[in-house]
Amino acid sequence: MITLLVFFGLLFAGLPIIGSILAAAIVFMVTSDLAVLYDSIPIQLYGALEINSLLAIPLFLLVGEIMNKAGLTQRLIAVAEVLVGGIKGGLAYANLFTNAMAASILGSAVAQIGVMSKVMIPAMERMGYPRAFSGAVTVSAGLLGPIIPPSMLMIIYGVVAVQPIAPLFIAGIVPGILVVSALALVIFLFGVFGPGLPAGSRSARKASLKILLEGLVPALIPTVVIAGIMAGVMTPTESGAVASIISLVLGFVYREIKPRDLGRILLEVGINTATITGLIAAASVLSWVLAFQGVPDLVVEYMRGLTDSPFVFLILVIAMMLILGMFLESISVLIVVVPLLMPVVTSLGIDPIHFGVICTMATVIGLVTPPVGPGLYIAMVQADIRMGPLFYATAPFLAAVLLVLLVLAAVPALSTWLPALMSAH
């Protein structure tokens, strides 16, 4: 209890999450009379980062950073407008489908919401869409980033849960399609039962084949990643390296990236990589200390005392992740909580790949829920709207995502059948 109080107290006081985790670990050592472990902390920090799969993190961060700078989003928006822009409410659907395409490349919900908010919210408002609705579509569709592969959160879950990355990537495909379908249904229902949606843009109907071809070229990146992994010719790390090369070539072909930009891009990737791996290393110390004292076994006993039902356990986990996600960043929630819950997952016979999909979806919803909700704040700034109206407009979309999450919890095969099919071949 003292450890938890120290952790959340320091966190809310403004100390970075890495410092809060390490301080909590040291406090636990002191209160549990484990001073003998002090000298082993540097070894544990180093050992936590001596994992080959961690190489995928900077590589996919590099892919997202390059494609973000290469004007990817504008090209994907043009493609989406060609495909669905001419129908009633077409720009809302274009927003959603652009997010779905960008999610498979950017892999980060925050980055995706930030990029899309700058472009789509003003464009939708000019077309006559309500400002709050425009922000709600953009924010909700941004949740697809960590679900559709390649996903940074899936990589991090695989590292902390000691699970293979490739099946986790594949497991996100069906849930991603379900979320896209659910959000599209909400847009449709809003158009039918709400005040109505504007007619499609005429320019979308006149779009040329050149726009389609030019905009669909970036789809080579997720296609190469998924196809390479499913065919067994590339590991996730190798696919990240190949995707980085493709994205860099596209950046030069589009003439959006110049050689002088590479230094700034690599610096940004290096900073983000250090932040993520620092979190993983700090959390590994806390998990190691807790395991030394047998805390995971106590967690197993406590959770098994609450329920023996895998479904009920998953519901409890979803509720916990949603609450923590309101205050902590998604990566932090996964890194701190997952190692403690994995023994319970094993004891209840829950597929770890399925559990990874559930955890990833549950934590990312916190990005758009008050009081923290960084996704909401990004859209608030771009749309110049208060949190109340924006969250009210976002609520139906969140309800749809939560419904999909509950269905996934009840039907594990939706997450596991495609990875199982992949391994069978």
PELINHU-V309176 format. One line per field, one symbol per residue. ss: DSSP state (A for helix, B for strand, O for the rest). psi: psi as a letter, one per 30 degrees, with the letter a starting at -180 (. if undefined). burial: + if it has 24 or more other C-alpha atoms within 12 Angstrom, else -. A space follows every 50 residues. Layout:
ss = ???
psi = ???
burial = ???
//
This chain:
ss = OAAAAAAAAAAAOOOOAAAAAAAAAAAAAAAOOOAAAAAAAAAAAAAAOO OAAAAAAAAAAAAAAAAAAOOAAAAAAAAAAAAAOOOOOAAAAAAAAAAA AAAAAAOOAAAAAAAAAAAAAAAAAAOOOOAAAAAAAAAAAAAAOOOOOO OAAAAAAAAAOOOOAAAAAAAAAAAAAAAAAAAAAAAAAAAAAOOOOOOO OAAAAOOOAAAAAAAAOOAAAAAAAAAAAAAOOOOAAAAAAAAAAAAAAA AAAOOOOOAAAAAAAAAAAAAAAAAAAAAAAAAAAAAAAAAAOOAAAAAA AAAAAAOOOAAAAAAAAAAAAAAAAOOOOAAAAAAAAAAAAAAAAAAOOO OAAAAAAAAAAAAAAAAAOOOOOAAAAAAAAAAOOOAAAAAAAAAAAAAA AAAAAAAAAAOOAAAAAAAAAAAAO
psi = eeeeeeeeeeeffgkleeeeeeeeeeeeeefghhfffeffeeeeeeeffh keffffeeefeeeeeefefggeeeeeeeeeeeeffflkgeeeeeeeeeee eeefeegkeeeeeeeeeeeeeeeeeffgkkeeeeeeeeeeffffefeklk keeeeeeeeffhlkeeeeeeffeeeeeeeeeeeeeeeeeeeefaflklll keeefgklfeeeeeffeffedeeeeeeeeefgfkleeeeeeeeeeeeeee eeefgfkleffeeeeeeeeeeeeeeeeeeeeeeeeeeeeeeeggeeeeee eeeffelgkeeeeeeeeeeeeeeeffflkeeeeeeeeeeefeeeeeffgk keeeeeeeeeeeeffffgklfdieeeeeeeeefhlleeeeeeffeeeeee eeeeeeeeefifffefeeeeeeff.
burial = --+--+++--+-----+++++++++++++-------+---+--++--++- +-++++++++++++++++++++++++++++++++++++++++++++++++ +++++++++++++++++++++++++-++++++++++++++++++++++++ ++++++++++++++++++++++++++++++++++++++-++-----++++ +--+--+---+--+++++++++++++++++----++++++++++++++++ +-----+-------++--++-++--+++++++++++++++-----+--++ --+------++-+++++++++++++++++++++++++++++++++--+-+ ++++++++++++++++++++-+++++++++-++-+-+--++-++++++-+ ++++++-++--+-++++++------
//
